[in-house]
Amino acid sequence: MNDLLKYKINSFSTYTVDKNSTNIINTKSLKEVNVEDFLEISHVLDSSYFSYTIDQHLNFIDLDKI
């Protein structure tokens, strides 16, 4: 994941990039998650052709690192 992409994602209040794994971590509970942030991050990742999956906690998992 490049630095510009990390910067964009870290600008969302409910998500942060894990520096060790480049996964994108939901910092809120499922009830508190900002759906707009979730959808926007998904769009940013898709537009960047980033390979990911989403787990049960709405974290984005980097498939390139698996």
N, C-alpha and C positions, 0 to 999 in steps of 0.2 A: 504494500500500500504506500503510495507516495505521500509526501508531506502536505501537499495541497488538499488531498482527499482527507487526511487526518485532521487538518485544520477545519475543513468544512463540517466534518462530523462532530468534532469537539465543540462546535458552536451551538449544538442542540443541547437544551438544558437537561434532558432526561437520558442522554446517552454519552458514553465516553469510549475512546479507543484504548484498549488494553495494550500497553507498550510492549509487553512480553510476547503476546501472541497475535497481535493485530486484530483480535476479535473486537466487536463493538458491543459494549455491555450496557444493558438497560439498568439505570441506577435507581429506578423506582419500582414499586410493586406493580403487579399486573393491573390492579384497579386504578393505579395512579399514572400509568404510562400515558404519554401524550401521543395519541394516534396520528396526529398530523406530523409530528417528528418522525415517527416510525415510517410512515408512508414517504415522507420526503427523503429520508436516509435510503430507503429502498430504491427510490428513483435515482438518487445520486450514484449509488452503487451500480445499478443497472446501466446508467448512462456511461459509466466508466468501465463497463464490461468486467466488473469485479465478480469473481466466483465466490458465492456464499450460500449458506443455508441459515434457517432460523430455528432456534430451539424453543422449548416450552415456556421459557421465561422472556421470550421476545428479544433474545440476544442474537446478533448476527455473527455467524461463525465463518471464519475465513477458510474456504476449502483448499486454497493454495498451500496452506500450512499444515494440512492433515497428511 
